[in-house]
């Protein structure tokens, strides 16, 4: 019942198509006259409209999400979800009270986060003369654009008209863009939507300048407030959204925390004679009396009712506010200031272990100089190979494009699919000699071009000139022995690579699709007289495609890997350019990189279903839910072998069967599999792949 909006409440979202006005100049007479009328109208606080008080019901979700991985490209994952139902009370001239009558939460990952009190309710009256959020800890007092101070602090321009069709009449709304006159001051950037005739504020959508943030960890804060017409007379809150993004302040690391609030307000009762005693004492947002809370009951599960766009993608409204803010002010006014800070793509940039380096320690620094310029330096030293590795990158980027120049002296992994998280691989290699890596040395320089959002796809074009060399095993494990290391061909290469990444997003038939692809051309020569090669031009392509479809509480997961490599001549293709299959992802039940191929396709079909398990308390971090995921799967890998003399691995289909158990908030995956064509039983334990990017 709490999803329903009163029938008399009509919002502007029902009509967003209208006559496009020609863009006005900033602060023209028409725009100034409208915002001055709206400012005066707000100052009246509805005193002459007959609105004495109202009572309403607000139904909302407050979710905490985590976004991880290089570039923060993948959509955020829900960590904690709270569903709330508030009784909203208001009395003229400016008394307000919200009582939380129902609240439930679901913990999907361990956390001890506590929200600010004002995140647990709605904003009434489109803010007063100042805008303050996070109980005054997140955003300092920012002048409202439709206030006496705001009229002098902001520029205004009417840019569009939106007809709003109501029963018996049509209201014309003007979209008024708002930008600060001084973007180094605490201000908002966005738009207000004003009734042309009555000068009522119907909608606001805005971001903040960097100077407005008290919390230096804040990256962005977006607000969307929409009103509806109640009883044909009163514009009152109908829908509200807020998104708060935080990152680290001392470490440039690919992780971000996000708080999202979504509210719908309805079931209005107007002029019922609310008493002043309802508004006396305490903060504005309070829990209702226990009797009222105990009598309230939710239906179903919170995750069943949680809006799908909260779980998967950033809301279109918020993206629009972000783009608008970037268009109206300089990028520096929105960007978090950053001096020299520590930088890493994952925890393994600080410490790792493999058979080529042994124990390696390292780190990096990054800085931004303004105007989109940035520099990153990373270095690592291997204790056993006694080699210093590193990279340096200097670049410029705008919100949509970027250019980089870089140099490197580092180890590169052969193959296209990381079979195991780097953290778990370090532990397995050090303790048991189970090293799922095939590195070779690369020294080179290059230039790269980036396009960050082309139809939801990130494109990267890299041109490099490099020198490649083989490595040897330098380390010893605590027990066992290391398998062979890739015997890379010494060569020089001029490479041009185009890669495309599509982060997980909703797609056809309710599926969630993630894809990445690379097409690469290389001109290969050599300066090693001991191992000469025929100069050749090589072409290579690889595709990774993941499709998931929830079916009730179960989930069907499909994962595909495929590629091809060839040359313009009949020259031997170096092993570092082969397609490599074998391991927990590309060919479970077969040894790591057991299948070297010039063409191949691997397809997995997995069915995930929840099963009951004992719940485990984690103190202030909540408790492990009494549920895990069981995931049986089948997989087939079709490989055209790269070794003509390999009788054990001919060109053929290599099938596998297995089952995985995914417990503890779906953070850990325990997998057992059997390769059915000269394969073996294999057991693998790893962290969920969603978090490999920070490990």
JOCORCOR-V876754 format. One record per residue. N is the residue number from 1. SS is DSSP state (H for helix, E for strand, - for the rest). PHI is phi as a letter, one per 20 degrees, with the letter a starting at -180 (999 if undefined). OMEGA is omega in radians with two decimals (NA if undefined). Layout:
n = {N & N}
ss = {SS & SS}
phi = {PHI & PHI}
omega = {OMEGA & OMEGA}
This chain:
n = {1 & 2 & 3 & 4 & 5 & 6 & 7 & 8 & 9 & 10 & 11 & 12 & 13 & 14 & 15 & 16 & 17 & 18 & 19 & 20 & 21 & 22 & 23 & 24 & 25 & 26 & 27 & 28 & 29 & 30 & 31 & 32 & 33 & 34 & 35 & 36 & 37 & 38 & 39 & 40 & 41 & 42 & 43 & 44 & 45 & 46 & 47 & 48 & 49 & 50 & 51 & 52 & 53 & 54 & 55 & 56 & 57 & 58 & 59 & 60 & 61 & 62 & 63 & 64 & 65 & 66 & 67 & 68 & 69 & 70 & 71 & 72 & 73 & 74 & 75 & 76 & 77 & 78 & 79 & 80 & 81 & 82 & 83 & 84 & 85 & 86 & 87 & 88 & 89 & 90 & 91 & 92 & 93 & 94 & 95 & 96 & 97 & 98 & 99 & 100 & 101 & 102 & 103 & 104 & 105 & 106 & 107 & 108 & 109 & 110 & 111 & 112 & 113 & 114 & 115 & 116 & 117 & 118 & 119 & 120 & 121 & 122 & 123 & 124 & 125 & 126 & 127 & 128 & 129 & 130 & 131 & 132 & 133 & 134 & 135 & 136 & 137 & 138 & 139 & 140 & 141 & 142 & 143 & 144 & 145 & 146 & 147 & 148 & 149 & 150 & 151 & 152 & 153 & 154 & 155 & 156 & 157 & 158 & 159 & 160 & 161 & 162 & 163 & 164 & 165 & 166 & 167 & 168 & 169 & 170 & 171 & 172 & 173 & 174 & 175 & 176 & 177 & 178 & 179 & 180 & 181 & 182 & 183 & 184 & 185 & 186 & 187 & 188 & 189 & 190 & 191 & 192 & 193 & 194 & 195 & 196 & 197 & 198 & 199 & 200 & 201 & 202 & 203 & 204 & 205 & 206 & 207 & 208 & 209 & 210 & 211 & 212 & 213 & 214 & 215 & 216 & 217 & 218 & 219 & 220 & 221 & 222 & 223 & 224 & 225 & 226 & 227 & 228 & 229 & 230 & 231 & 232 & 233 & 234 & 235 & 236 & 237 & 238 & 239 & 240 & 241 & 242 & 243 & 244 & 245 & 246 & 247 & 248 & 249 & 250 & 251 & 252 & 253 & 254 & 255 & 256 & 257 & 258 & 259 & 260 & 261 & 262 & 263 & 264 & 265 & 266 & 267 & 268 & 269 & 270 & 271 & 272 & 273 & 274 & 275 & 276 & 277 & 278 & 279 & 280 & 281 & 282 & 283 & 284 & 285 & 286 & 287 & 288 & 289 & 290 & 291 & 292 & 293 & 294 & 295 & 296 & 297 & 298 & 299 & 300 & 301 & 302 & 303 & 304 & 305 & 306 & 307 & 308 & 309 & 310 & 311 & 312 & 313 & 314 & 315 & 316 & 317 & 318 & 319 & 320 & 321 & 322 & 323 & 324 & 325 & 326 & 327 & 328 & 329 & 330 & 331 & 332 & 333 & 334 & 335 & 336 & 337 & 338 & 339 & 340 & 341 & 342 & 343 & 344 & 345 & 346 & 347 & 348 & 349 & 350 & 351 & 352 & 353 & 354 & 355 & 356 & 357 & 358 & 359 & 360 & 361 & 362 & 363 & 364 & 365 & 366 & 367 & 368 & 369 & 370 & 371 & 372 & 373 & 374 & 375 & 376 & 377 & 378 & 379 & 380 & 381 & 382 & 383 & 384 & 385 & 386 & 387 & 388 & 389 & 390 & 391 & 392 & 393 & 394 & 395 & 396 & 397 & 398 & 399 & 400 & 401 & 402 & 403 & 404 & 405 & 406 & 407 & 408 & 409 & 410 & 411 & 412 & 413 & 414 & 415 & 416 & 417 & 418 & 419 & 420 & 421 & 422 & 423 & 424 & 425 & 426 & 427 & 428 & 429 & 430 & 431 & 432 & 433 & 434 & 435 & 436 & 437 & 438 & 439 & 440 & 441 & 442 & 443 & 444 & 445 & 446 & 447 & 448 & 449 & 450 & 451 & 452 & 453 & 454 & 455 & 456 & 457 & 458 & 459 & 460 & 461 & 462 & 463 & 464 & 465 & 466 & 467 & 468 & 469 & 470 & 471 & 472 & 473 & 474 & 475 & 476 & 477 & 478 & 479 & 480 & 481 & 482 & 483 & 484 & 485 & 486 & 487 & 488 & 489 & 490 & 491 & 492 & 493 & 494 & 495 & 496 & 497 & 498 & 499 & 500 & 501 & 502 & 503 & 504 & 505 & 506 & 507 & 508 & 509 & 510 & 511 & 512 & 513 & 514 & 515 & 516 & 517 & 518 & 519 & 520 & 521 & 522 & 523 & 524 & 525 & 526 & 527 & 528 & 529 & 530 & 531 & 532 & 533 & 534 & 535 & 536 & 537 & 538 & 539 & 540 & 541 & 542 & 543 & 544 & 545 & 546 & 547 & 548 & 549 & 550 & 551 & 552 & 553 & 554 & 555 & 556 & 557 & 558 & 559 & 560 & 561 & 562 & 563 & 564 & 565 & 566 & 567 & 568 & 569 & 570 & 571 & 572 & 573 & 574 & 575 & 576 & 577 & 578 & 579 & 580 & 581 & 582 & 583 & 584 & 585 & 586 & 587 & 588 & 589 & 590 & 591 & 592 & 593 & 594 & 595 & 596 & 597 & 598 & 599 & 600 & 601 & 602 & 603 & 604 & 605 & 606 & 607 & 608 & 609 & 610 & 611 & 612 & 613 & 614 & 615 & 616 & 617 & 618 & 619 & 620 & 621 & 622 & 623 & 624 & 625 & 626 & 627 & 628 & 629 & 630 & 631 & 632 & 633 & 634 & 635 & 636 & 637 & 638 & 639 & 640 & 641 & 642 & 643 & 644 & 645 & 646 & 647 & 648 & 649 & 650 & 651 & 652 & 653 & 654 & 655 & 656 & 657 & 658 & 659 & 660 & 661 & 662 & 663 & 664 & 665 & 666 & 667 & 668 & 669 & 670 & 671 & 672 & 673 & 674 & 675 & 676 & 677 & 678 & 679 & 680 & 681 & 682 & 683 & 684 & 685 & 686 & 687 & 688 & 689 & 690 & 691 & 692 & 693 & 694 & 695}
ss = {- & - & - & - & - & - & - & - & - & E & E & H & H & H & - & - & - & - & - & - & - & - & - & - & - & - & - & - & H & H & H & H & H & H & H & H & H & H & H & H & H & H & H & H & - & - & - & - & - & - & - & - & E & E & E & E & E & E & E & E & E & E & E & E & E & E & E & E & - & H & H & H & - & - & - & - & E & E & E & E & E & E & E & E & E & E & E & E & E & E & E & - & - & - & E & E & E & E & E & E & E & E & E & E & E & E & E & - & - & - & - & - & - & - & - & - & H & H & H & H & - & - & - & - & - & - & - & - & - & E & E & E & E & - & - & - & - & - & E & E & E & E & E & - & - & - & - & H & H & H & H & H & H & E & E & E & E & E & E & E & E & E & E & E & E & E & - & - & E & E & E & E & E & E & E & E & E & E & E & E & - & - & - & - & - & - & - & E & E & E & E & E & E & E & E & - & - & - & - & - & E & E & E & E & E & E & E & E & - & H & H & H & E & - & - & - & - & E & E & E & E & E & E & E & E & E & E & E & E & E & - & - & - & E & E & E & E & E & E & E & E & E & E & E & E & E & - & - & - & - & E & E & E & - & E & E & E & E & E & E & E & E & E & E & E & E & E & E & E & E & - & - & - & - & - & H & H & H & H & - & - & - & - & - & E & E & E & - & - & H & H & H & H & H & - & - & - & - & - & - & - & H & H & H & H & - & - & H & H & H & H & H & - & - & - & H & H & H & H & H & H & H & H & H & H & H & H & H & - & - & H & H & H & - & - & - & - & - & - & - & E & E & E & E & - & - & H & H & H & - & E & E & E & E & - & - & - & E & E & E & E & E & E & E & E & E & E & E & E & E & - & - & E & E & E & E & E & E & E & E & E & E & - & - & - & - & - & E & E & E & E & E & E & E & E & E & E & - & - & - & E & E & E & E & E & E & E & E & E & E & E & E & E & - & - & - & - & - & - & - & - & H & H & H & H & H & H & H & H & H & H & H & - & - & - & - & - & - & E & E & E & E & E & E & E & E & E & E & E & E & E & E & E & E & - & - & E & E & E & E & E & E & E & E & E & E & E & E & E & - & - & - & - & - & - & - & - & - & - & - & - & - & - & - & - & - & - & - & - & - & E & E & E & E & E & E & E & E & E & E & E & E & E & E & E & E & - & H & H & H & - & E & E & E & E & E & E & E & E & E & E & E & E & E & E & - & - & - & H & H & H & - & - & - & - & E & E & E & E & E & E & E & E & E & E & E & E & E & E & E & E & - & - & E & E & E & E & E & E & E & E & E & E & E & E & E & E & - & - & - & - & - & - & - & H & H & H & - & E & E & E & - & E & - & - & - & E & - & - & - & - & - & - & - & E & E & E & E & E & E & E & E & E & E & E & E & E & E & E & E & E & E & - & - & - & E & E & - & H & H & H & - & E & E & - & - & E & E & E & E & E & E & E & E & E & E & E & E & E & E & E & - & - & - & - & - & H & H & H & - & - & E & E & E & E & E & E & E & E & E & E & E & - & - & - & - & - & E & E & E & E & E & E & E & E & - & - & - & - & - & E & E & E & E & E & E & E & - & H & H & H & H & H & H & -}
phi = {999 & e & e & f & d & g & f & f & e & d & d & f & f & f & c & c & d & b & f & e & e & f & g & e & f & f & m & f & f & f & f & f & f & f & f & f & f & f & f & f & f & f & f & f & l & m & f & d & d & n & e & e & a & b & c & b & c & d & d & b & c & d & c & d & c & c & c & c & o & g & m & l & e & f & f & f & d & f & e & b & c & d & d & c & c & d & e & d & c & b & b & f & e & b & e & b & b & c & d & f & e & b & b & b & c & c & e & d & b & f & a & d & f & c & e & f & g & f & f & e & b & d & e & d & m & l & m & f & f & c & d & c & c & m & l & n & e & e & c & f & f & d & f & f & f & d & b & g & f & f & f & e & e & c & e & c & b & f & c & a & c & c & f & d & e & d & g & n & a & c & d & d & d & d & e & d & f & c & c & f & f & c & f & e & e & f & b & d & c & r & b & c & d & c & f & g & e & d & m & e & e & e & b & c & b & b & d & c & f & g & f & f & e & e & e & f & f & f & d & b & b & d & c & c & c & c & d & c & e & d & m & m & c & d & e & c & g & c & b & b & c & b & c & c & d & c & c & f & d & d & c & e & c & f & b & b & d & c & d & c & c & c & c & c & c & a & l & f & c & d & l & e & n & f & e & f & f & f & d & e & m & m & f & f & d & c & f & f & g & g & g & f & f & f & e & e & c & e & d & m & d & f & f & f & e & f & g & f & f & f & e & d & c & f & f & f & f & f & f & f & f & f & f & f & f & f & f & e & c & f & f & f & f & d & e & f & f & b & e & f & c & f & c & b & e & a & f & f & f & e & b & b & b & b & f & e & d & m & f & c & c & a & r & a & c & b & b & c & d & n & l & n & e & b & c & c & c & c & b & b & c & e & f & e & e & l & c & e & d & r & b & c & c & c & b & c & b & d & g & d & c & a & c & c & c & b & c & b & c & b & d & d & e & f & n & d & c & f & e & b & f & f & f & f & f & f & f & f & f & f & e & c & m & e & d & e & b & c & e & b & e & c & c & a & c & a & c & c & c & c & c & e & b & d & m & n & d & e & d & c & d & c & c & c & d & b & c & d & b & f & d & c & f & d & d & c & f & f & b & n & c & f & f & g & d & g & e & f & e & f & a & d & c & d & c & c & c & d & c & c & c & d & f & g & b & f & b & f & l & m & e & d & d & c & b & b & b & b & c & c & c & c & d & d & c & b & c & d & f & f & c & f & c & f & g & b & d & d & d & b & b & b & c & c & c & d & c & c & c & f & c & m & e & e & b & e & c & d & c & c & c & b & a & b & c & b & c & e & c & e & f & f & e & f & g & f & d & f & e & c & c & p & p & g & d & e & a & f & n & c & f & g & l & f & d & e & c & e & b & a & b & c & c & d & c & c & d & d & c & f & c & f & b & f & f & c & f & c & m & f & e & n & b & f & f & f & b & c & d & d & c & f & b & c & b & c & c & e & c & e & f & e & d & f & e & e & f & f & c & f & f & a & e & d & e & b & c & a & b & c & d & c & d & l & m & l & e & c & c & d & c & c & b & c & e & e & c & l & e & b & f & c & c & c & c & b & f & g & f & g & d & f & f & d & d}
omega = {-3.03 & 3.00 & -3.03 & 3.04 & -3.10 & -3.03 & -3.13 & -3.10 & -3.08 & -3.07 & -3.08 & -3.09 & -3.13 & 3.12 & 3.06 & 3.10 & -3.12 & 3.14 & -3.14 & 3.06 & 3.01 & -3.11 & 3.13 & 3.02 & -3.12 & 3.05 & 3.02 & -3.03 & -3.12 & 3.14 & -3.13 & -3.13 & -3.11 & -3.09 & 3.07 & 3.06 & -3.14 & 3.10 & 3.10 & -3.14 & 3.10 & -3.12 & 3.10 & 3.12 & 3.05 & -3.03 & -3.09 & -3.09 & -3.10 & 3.12 & -3.14 & 3.12 & 2.99 & 3.05 & -3.12 & 3.09 & 3.09 & 3.11 & -3.05 & 3.07 & 2.98 & -3.05 & 3.01 & -3.05 & 3.07 & 3.09 & -3.04 & 3.06 & -3.10 & 3.14 & -3.12 & -3.07 & -3.12 & 3.12 & 3.14 & 3.11 & 3.12 & 3.06 & -3.10 & 3.14 & 3.07 & 3.02 & -3.07 & 2.97 & -3.10 & 2.92 & -3.06 & -3.13 & 3.10 & 3.11 & -3.13 & 0.08 & -3.07 & 3.09 & 3.13 & 3.13 & 3.06 & -3.13 & -3.14 & -3.10 & 3.12 & 3.10 & 3.02 & -3.10 & 3.06 & 3.14 & 3.13 & 3.04 & -3.10 & 3.11 & 3.05 & -3.09 & 3.00 & -3.13 & 2.91 & -3.08 & -3.06 & 2.99 & -3.07 & 3.12 & -3.09 & 3.04 & 3.12 & 3.05 & 3.08 & -3.09 & 3.02 & -3.09 & 3.06 & 3.12 & -3.11 & -3.13 & 3.12 & -3.11 & 3.13 & -3.13 & -3.05 & -3.09 & 3.12 & -3.10 & -3.10 & -3.14 & 3.04 & -3.10 & 3.13 & 3.07 & -3.14 & 3.10 & -3.10 & 3.14 & 3.12 & -3.04 & -3.03 & 2.92 & -3.10 & 3.07 & 3.02 & -3.08 & -3.08 & 3.02 & -3.08 & 3.08 & 3.11 & -3.08 & 3.09 & 3.10 & 3.06 & 3.14 & 3.10 & 3.10 & 3.09 & 3.07 & 3.03 & 3.01 & -3.11 & 3.07 & -3.11 & 3.05 & -3.14 & 3.05 & 3.08 & -3.00 & 3.02 & 3.11 & 3.09 & -3.06 & 2.98 & 3.02 & 3.13 & -3.07 & 2.97 & -3.12 & -2.95 & 3.04 & -3.06 & -3.03 & -3.01 & 3.13 & 3.06 & 3.05 & -3.09 & -3.06 & 3.01 & 3.08 & -3.01 & 3.03 & -3.14 & 2.97 & 3.14 & -3.09 & -3.11 & -3.01 & 2.99 & 3.13 & -3.07 & 3.08 & -3.14 & 3.04 & -3.13 & 3.03 & -3.07 & 3.14 & 3.01 & 3.14 & -3.11 & 3.12 & 3.06 & -3.12 & -3.09 & 3.11 & 3.13 & -3.04 & -2.89 & 3.05 & -3.06 & -3.05 & 3.14 & -3.08 & 3.13 & 3.10 & 3.05 & 3.07 & -3.09 & -3.11 & 3.13 & 3.03 & 3.10 & -3.14 & -3.09 & -3.09 & 3.06 & -2.98 & -3.01 & 3.05 & -3.09 & 3.04 & -3.08 & 2.98 & 3.09 & 3.04 & 3.11 & -3.09 & 2.93 & -3.04 & -3.13 & -3.12 & -3.10 & 2.94 & -2.98 & 3.05 & 3.13 & 3.11 & 3.13 & -3.13 & -3.12 & -3.11 & 3.13 & -3.03 & -3.03 & 3.00 & 3.02 & -3.14 & -3.10 & -3.08 & -3.08 & 2.99 & 3.04 & 3.05 & -3.05 & -3.13 & 3.13 & -3.14 & -3.14 & -3.11 & -3.12 & -3.13 & 3.02 & 3.05 & 3.11 & 3.12 & -3.09 & -3.12 & 3.09 & -3.10 & 3.14 & -3.13 & -3.05 & -3.11 & 3.03 & -3.04 & -2.93 & -2.99 & 3.02 & -3.08 & -3.12 & 3.12 & -3.11 & 3.09 & -3.14 & 3.11 & -3.14 & -3.14 & 3.14 & -3.14 & -3.14 & -3.12 & -3.00 & -3.11 & 3.09 & -3.13 & -3.13 & -3.12 & -3.12 & -3.00 & 3.09 & 3.14 & -3.11 & 2.99 & 3.14 & -3.12 & 3.01 & -3.07 & 3.08 & 3.05 & 3.13 & -3.11 & -3.11 & 3.00 & 3.13 & 3.12 & 3.13 & 3.10 & 2.97 & -3.01 & 3.14 & -3.08 & -2.90 & 3.06 & -3.13 & 3.12 & -3.10 & -3.13 & -3.12 & 3.06 & 3.11 & 3.07 & 3.07 & -3.05 & -3.05 & -3.11 & 3.06 & -3.12 & 3.09 & 3.14 & 3.08 & 3.09 & 3.10 & -3.14 & -3.12 & 3.14 & 3.12 & -3.10 & -3.06 & 3.13 & 3.09 & -3.13 & 3.04 & 3.09 & 3.10 & 3.13 & 3.08 & -3.12 & 3.00 & -3.06 & 3.02 & 3.13 & 2.97 & 3.10 & -3.05 & -3.06 & 3.09 & 3.07 & -3.09 & 2.87 & -3.01 & 3.03 & -3.07 & 2.91 & -2.90 & 3.07 & -3.14 & 3.12 & 2.97 & -3.11 & -3.04 & -3.04 & 3.03 & -3.02 & -3.06 & 3.08 & -3.07 & 3.13 & 3.13 & 3.13 & 3.10 & 3.14 & -3.12 & 3.14 & -3.09 & -3.03 & -2.97 & -3.10 & -3.13 & -3.04 & 3.11 & 3.05 & 3.12 & -3.06 & 2.92 & -3.01 & 3.12 & 3.00 & -3.10 & 3.09 & -3.13 & 3.08 & -3.11 & 3.05 & -3.11 & 2.93 & -2.89 & -3.12 & 3.07 & -3.08 & -3.13 & -3.11 & 3.04 & -3.13 & 3.10 & 3.10 & -3.10 & 3.02 & -3.08 & 2.94 & -2.99 & 3.10 & -3.06 & -3.14 & 3.12 & 3.10 & 3.09 & 3.11 & -3.09 & -3.01 & 3.04 & 3.11 & 3.11 & 3.07 & -3.10 & 3.11 & 3.12 & 2.98 & -3.13 & 3.07 & -3.08 & 3.09 & -3.10 & 3.11 & 3.07 & -3.12 & 2.95 & -3.07 & 2.90 & -2.97 & 3.00 & -3.03 & 3.04 & 3.13 & 3.13 & 3.12 & 3.05 & 3.13 & 3.14 & -3.14 & 3.07 & -3.09 & -3.00 & 3.05 & 3.10 & -3.13 & 2.99 & -2.99 & 3.02 & -3.09 & 2.99 & -3.11 & 3.06 & 3.00 & -3.02 & 3.01 & -3.09 & 2.97 & -3.00 & 3.01 & 3.14 & 2.99 & -3.13 & -3.08 & -3.13 & -3.13 & -3.09 & 3.03 & 3.06 & 3.09 & -3.06 & 3.01 & -3.04 & 3.05 & -3.06 & 3.11 & 3.11 & -3.12 & 3.00 & -3.07 & 3.08 & -3.14 & 3.09 & -3.11 & 3.05 & 3.09 & -2.98 & 3.08 & 3.06 & -3.13 & 3.03 & -3.11 & 3.10 & 3.10 & -3.10 & 3.00 & 3.11 & -3.14 & -3.12 & 3.06 & -3.13 & -3.12 & 3.10 & 3.09 & 3.07 & -3.12 & 3.09 & -3.13 & -3.11 & -3.12 & -3.14 & 3.10 & -3.13 & 2.90 & -3.08 & 3.08 & -3.13 & -3.09 & -3.03 & -3.09 & -2.99 & 3.12 & -3.13 & -3.08 & 3.07 & -3.10 & 3.13 & 3.13 & 3.12 & -3.06 & 3.02 & -2.99 & 3.00 & 3.02 & -3.12 & 3.10 & 3.10 & -3.11 & 3.08 & 3.01 & -3.03 & 3.13 & -3.07 & -3.12 & 3.13 & 3.08 & -3.14 & 3.05 & 3.12 & 3.04 & -3.09 & 3.12 & 3.13 & 3.13 & -3.08 & 3.11 & 3.12 & 3.11 & 3.06 & -3.09 & 3.14 & -3.09 & 3.04 & -3.14 & 3.04 & -2.99 & 2.99 & -3.11 & 2.96 & -3.10 & 3.07 & 3.13 & 3.10 & -3.04 & 2.98 & -2.93 & 3.09 & -3.13 & -3.11 & -3.08 & -3.10 & -3.10 & -3.12 & -3.09 & 3.10 & 3.03 & -3.01 & 3.02 & 3.14 & -3.08 & 3.11 & 2.96 & 3.14 & 3.10 & 3.13 & 2.99 & -3.06 & -3.11 & 2.98 & 3.13 & -3.05 & -3.13 & -3.04 & 3.09 & 3.05 & -2.99 & 3.01 & -3.06 & 3.12 & 3.00 & -2.98 & 3.10 & -3.09 & 3.13 & -3.09 & 2.97 & 3.09 & 3.10 & -3.07 & 3.06 & -3.12 & 3.03 & 3.08 & -3.07 & 3.11 & -3.05 & 3.11 & -3.07 & -3.14 & 3.13 & NA}
